[in-house]
Every structure is written in C-alpha cells, then in structure tokens.
Amino acid sequence: MLRARLVRVLIAIVIVIVLLLGLIWLFQRTLIYLPDSSAVPPAADVLPGAADVELRTSDGLSLGAWLIPPTQPGPYAVVLVAPGNAGNRANRAPLAAALAARGMAVLLVDYRGYGGNPGSPSEEGLGHDIRAAHRFLTEELQVPPTQLVYYGESLGSAVVTDLAAEHPPAALVLRSPFTDLAAAGSEHYPFLPVRLLLRDRFPVAETIPRVKAPITVVLGAQDSIIPPEQSRDVARAGNATLIEIPGADHNDRVLLDGPQLIDAIHL
C-alpha cells in the first residue's frame, strides 16, 4: 500500500511538472516580449520635423515607424534603430533626438505588436520587420549601404546582427547584447530547462562572425538584465570594439541616450 501511494504521488508530481512546462512552452513569448501596444502620437508631435512612415513586411503586415531628419545639413549617416523587448518607439524619442543633434537621420522601428502595430512578435516575425525597414531605407529612400548604421538595443542587437550578416551596413552598434536568448533566459530562470523549451533562439554570438562590417559593443558594467560577460563574449566573437560604461545598469538613462552611447553610434 505504501509503495502504491508513493507511486501515485510521484506520478502526480510528474503530471504537474509536465503541465507547468507545457504552459510555459505555450505562453513563453509573453515572458520574452513586453510590448506597449498602445498607439503612439504623430511623430511630429514628439520630434520636430519627424515623419510617420509605413513599412510593408514580406508576410503582409503594415507597420508604423518614425523617420527623424538630422538637425544639421550635409552628408550624414542614417541609423536604423532596432529596439529591445519592451515599450514602443515613443520611448526611444530621446535617443533619436540625440542622434539627430549629431547630424544623423534616424528610423525608429516598432516591431509587430508594438506601438499600435498589428501582429504578434516572434523571432521570425522580427526578422521580417527589420528587413521591411531595411527595404524602406535602401529601396524607397535609396540610402546606400555606405551611409547605413544599424543600432540594436538588447534584444534588438540580435535582430540587427542577423540583418547585418545578410545585408552589411557601414557600421553595426550593439548595446547590451546577449550571446543567445537561452543563455540570457537561463540567468533569470535557472530552475527551468530554458534551452530545451525556447522556440525563439536569437543566436547572436554564433551569427556575428559572419558580419562584414565594423562592430561596436556597448555595455553597462552593472547590467542586471544581460550579464556583462555575455556582451563581452559577443564582442570577442565579432572582433568588435568594446565600450564599457562603469556603474550602468540595463535601463539606466546613460544607456538610452548618454554621451558615450551616442559617441559610439557613428560612421
């Protein structure tokens, strides 16, 4: 009798664990992507001279984005900004303003599901979205690759690294990149088999050696979201210039539009 009870208890525990893992597998993207899906105001209401533009993805979505002109005339870089996993493009307005003040044009992208855009985010979907932004710049606006800078923030670092391996820019700048999403997830959920469960991979360190462009990695030395050593590993894998900002945590203002970050985004 005792053995039978133990067996039943063990079976019940296994069933509960399997159910929990199944739920995590089904709903994992709600833990990865944290969009602010509310509609954003018109671009010009937030950034003088900015324009609302439409990006058409290869899988049929129409995405809103902001195009911000430089505040200085003459030859300039065009920065394609791939944001992190939270918020929307309105949160990156200070970054765009700082870059424009340095004489750069900026395309602020929102992925599917962010900033009033249709769809739900995924690794494949974000790949479609950033390529739609690239086509807009290179085909509609005729921006040459020699004028393009890709800037990726956290999760966005993975998005633009993948783009850069396919369509090399003049420069690639990554802020707080992880080596791959499973490595980052394991830091926050060490009790879960993250690598086994994940559907979205974002293998930055594996992809970055294929990038044929100068690379800069910026990290906060006190980053509590993405371990600084992961960002250092990405820099080593890509033979990148590494810029460490002492005392900076992942969401500190200095890593949004601080002078060291803006200095790193250039041609």
VEXMIDO-525444 format. One line per 5 residues: number of its first residue (from 1); for each residue x negated, y, z negated of C-alpha. Coordinates in Angstrom, 2 decimals, padded with zeros to 5 digits. Layout:
! VEXMIDO-525444
NUM	X,Y,Z ~ ...
***
This chain:
! VEXMIDO-525444
1	000.00,000.00,000.00 ~ -002.72,002.47,-000.94 ~ -004.61,001.77,002.28 ~ -001.44,002.26,004.31 ~ -000.80,005.60,002.62
6	-004.36,006.74,003.31 ~ -003.97,005.74,006.93 ~ -000.72,007.72,007.19 ~ -002.35,010.75,005.56 ~ -005.31,010.58,007.93
11	-003.00,010.25,010.94 ~ -001.00,013.27,009.74 ~ -004.19,015.32,009.32 ~ -005.37,014.35,012.80 ~ -001.99,015.30,014.29
16	-002.07,018.70,012.56 ~ -005.63,019.36,013.77 ~ -004.74,018.35,017.33 ~ -001.64,020.57,017.27 ~ -003.62,023.53,015.93
21	-006.33,023.09,018.55 ~ -003.66,022.78,021.21 ~ -002.06,026.04,020.12 ~ -005.45,027.77,020.08 ~ -006.14,026.45,023.59
26	-002.77,027.69,024.84 ~ -002.96,031.14,023.26 ~ -006.73,031.72,023.29 ~ -006.54,034.66,025.69 ~ -004.57,036.64,023.12
31	-007.69,036.40,020.94 ~ -010.08,037.35,023.76 ~ -008.22,040.20,025.47 ~ -006.76,043.01,023.37 ~ -005.22,045.37,025.91
36	-003.49,048.63,025.20 ~ -000.84,048.02,027.84 ~ 000.93,051.35,027.44 ~ 000.99,053.71,030.41 ~ -001.74,056.32,030.44
41	-001.20,060.03,031.18 ~ -002.13,061.51,034.57 ~ -005.89,061.65,034.98 ~ -005.99,065.42,035.47 ~ -004.19,065.94,032.14
46	-007.09,064.27,030.36 ~ -010.10,065.17,032.52 ~ -010.05,068.35,034.64 ~ -010.42,067.56,038.33 ~ -009.84,063.82,037.85
51	-007.50,061.93,040.17 ~ -005.28,058.89,039.79 ~ -006.19,056.21,042.33 ~ -004.79,052.80,043.23 ~ -006.82,049.62,043.55
56	-005.44,046.67,045.51 ~ -006.63,043.25,044.38 ~ -007.10,040.27,046.68 ~ -004.33,038.44,044.79 ~ -001.79,041.18,045.41
61	-001.81,043.45,042.37 ~ -001.82,047.24,042.40 ~ -003.96,048.64,039.58 ~ -004.26,052.19,038.32 ~ -007.68,053.79,037.82
66	-009.17,057.26,037.38 ~ -011.71,058.88,039.67 ~ -013.68,061.67,038.00 ~ -015.84,064.01,040.09 ~ -019.20,065.35,038.90
71	-019.24,068.84,037.45 ~ -022.42,069.64,039.38 ~ -022.77,069.74,043.19 ~ -025.32,067.86,045.29 ~ -026.37,064.20,045.71
76	-025.10,062.17,042.82 ~ -024.64,058.64,041.55 ~ -021.21,057.02,041.37 ~ -020.69,055.00,038.20 ~ -018.29,052.07,038.25
81	-017.22,051.52,034.62 ~ -016.10,048.05,033.54 ~ -014.61,048.40,030.04 ~ -014.63,045.99,027.14 ~ -011.77,043.80,025.99
86	-009.70,046.42,024.13 ~ -007.93,049.72,024.71 ~ -007.46,051.32,028.12 ~ -009.12,053.91,030.35 ~ -007.93,056.85,028.27
91	-010.27,055.63,025.51 ~ -013.22,055.96,027.92 ~ -012.48,059.59,028.83 ~ -015.35,060.90,026.62 ~ -017.76,058.61,028.47
96	-016.52,059.83,031.85 ~ -016.78,063.46,030.75 ~ -020.35,062.97,029.53 ~ -021.38,061.27,032.79 ~ -019.69,063.95,034.91
101	-021.54,066.63,032.96 ~ -024.78,064.91,034.03 ~ -023.78,065.18,037.69 ~ -022.28,061.72,038.20 ~ -018.94,060.70,039.64
106	-017.09,058.01,037.68 ~ -014.48,055.38,038.48 ~ -012.73,054.35,035.25 ~ -011.11,050.97,035.81 ~ -008.37,049.26,033.85
111	-008.01,045.51,034.29 ~ -004.72,043.76,034.89 ~ -002.54,044.00,031.79 ~ -004.31,047.16,030.58 ~ -003.19,050.78,030.80
116	000.22,050.06,032.33 ~ -001.20,047.69,034.97 ~ 000.70,044.52,035.91 ~ -000.60,041.00,035.32 ~ -002.39,039.18,032.53
121	-006.17,039.21,032.01 ~ -008.40,036.21,032.63 ~ -011.97,035.68,033.83 ~ -010.78,035.04,037.38 ~ -008.39,037.99,037.27
126	-011.02,040.44,036.02 ~ -013.26,039.27,038.85 ~ -010.54,040.20,041.34 ~ -010.03,043.55,039.61 ~ -013.66,044.68,039.66
131	-014.02,043.64,043.30 ~ -010.97,045.75,044.13 ~ -012.74,048.70,042.51 ~ -015.91,047.94,044.49 ~ -013.95,047.80,047.78
136	-012.29,051.11,046.95 ~ -015.66,052.79,046.45 ~ -017.55,051.21,049.32 ~ -014.79,050.90,051.94 ~ -012.32,053.70,051.23
141	-014.77,056.28,049.87 ~ -017.78,054.97,051.87 ~ -020.13,055.15,048.88 ~ -023.42,053.46,049.86 ~ -024.94,050.84,047.52
146	-027.92,053.14,047.00 ~ -025.58,055.53,045.20 ~ -023.77,052.99,043.02 ~ -024.38,052.29,039.34 ~ -022.44,049.51,037.61
151	-021.87,050.04,033.89 ~ -020.40,047.26,031.76 ~ -019.34,047.59,028.14 ~ -019.38,044.38,026.07 ~ -017.00,042.02,027.94
156	-017.34,044.37,030.93 ~ -021.04,043.52,031.02 ~ -020.09,040.02,032.16 ~ -017.69,041.42,034.75 ~ -020.22,043.73,036.42
161	-023.08,041.23,036.17 ~ -021.04,038.81,038.24 ~ -020.25,041.60,040.72 ~ -023.90,042.67,040.89 ~ -025.03,039.14,041.74
166	-022.72,039.29,044.78 ~ -022.92,042.99,045.70 ~ -026.18,044.52,044.39 ~ -025.92,048.14,043.20 ~ -028.69,050.67,042.86
171	-028.72,050.01,039.10 ~ -026.96,047.82,036.55 ~ -026.47,049.01,032.96 ~ -025.10,046.65,030.32 ~ -024.02,047.79,026.86
176	-023.88,045.12,024.12 ~ -023.75,042.08,026.44 ~ -023.33,038.54,025.13 ~ -025.15,035.55,026.61 ~ -021.82,033.87,027.34
181	-018.36,034.10,025.86 ~ -018.62,030.81,023.96 ~ -021.76,032.00,022.18 ~ -020.03,035.22,021.17 ~ -016.88,033.37,020.10
186	-018.82,030.88,018.01 ~ -020.14,033.76,015.91 ~ -016.60,034.66,014.85 ~ -015.03,031.19,014.80 ~ -017.85,028.89,013.63
191	-015.32,026.33,012.37 ~ -013.88,025.77,015.89 ~ -015.31,023.86,018.90 ~ -015.27,027.11,020.87 ~ -017.35,025.90,023.81
196	-015.05,022.92,024.26 ~ -011.84,024.95,024.05 ~ -012.67,028.00,026.16 ~ -011.15,028.42,029.60 ~ -012.96,031.70,030.35
201	-016.76,031.42,030.33 ~ -018.42,034.67,031.46 ~ -021.98,033.22,031.68 ~ -023.98,036.47,031.64 ~ -027.44,035.07,030.84
206	-027.01,032.38,033.48 ~ -025.88,034.86,036.16 ~ -028.18,037.81,035.54 ~ -031.37,036.31,037.07 ~ -029.59,036.46,040.46
211	-029.12,040.23,040.25 ~ -031.39,042.06,042.70 ~ -031.28,045.50,041.10 ~ -032.96,047.33,038.22 ~ -031.24,046.39,034.96
216	-030.99,048.23,031.65 ~ -029.56,046.71,028.47 ~ -028.41,048.98,025.63 ~ -027.58,047.54,022.22 ~ -026.79,048.67,018.72
221	-029.24,047.23,016.23 ~ -026.43,046.72,013.66 ~ -023.83,045.32,016.06 ~ -021.39,043.20,014.06 ~ -019.37,042.01,017.08
226	-022.06,040.90,019.54 ~ -025.24,039.75,017.77 ~ -028.13,041.96,018.93 ~ -030.23,038.87,019.62 ~ -027.73,037.81,022.29
231	-028.15,041.16,024.02 ~ -031.93,040.78,023.77 ~ -031.64,037.33,025.35 ~ -029.69,038.82,028.24 ~ -032.37,041.48,028.70
236	-035.07,038.81,028.76 ~ -033.13,036.68,031.24 ~ -032.75,039.65,033.60 ~ -036.21,041.14,033.07 ~ -034.35,044.28,032.01
241	-035.36,047.48,030.30 ~ -034.14,047.24,026.70 ~ -032.90,050.21,024.69 ~ -032.05,049.61,021.03 ~ -030.14,052.25,019.07
246	-031.05,051.93,015.37 ~ -028.17,051.63,012.90 ~ -025.47,051.49,015.60 ~ -022.52,049.11,015.29 ~ -020.47,047.86,018.23
251	-017.74,050.52,018.19 ~ -019.76,053.49,016.95 ~ -019.39,056.72,018.92 ~ -023.09,056.69,019.81 ~ -022.40,053.57,021.91
256	-019.42,055.19,023.63 ~ -020.90,058.43,024.91 ~ -024.03,059.10,022.84 ~ -027.06,060.74,024.48 ~ -029.21,057.59,024.53
261	-026.47,055.68,026.31 ~ -025.85,058.45,028.84 ~ -029.58,058.75,029.46 ~ -029.64,055.04,030.31 ~ -026.93,055.37,032.98
266	-028.77,056.92,035.90 ~ -030.49,056.21,039.18
***
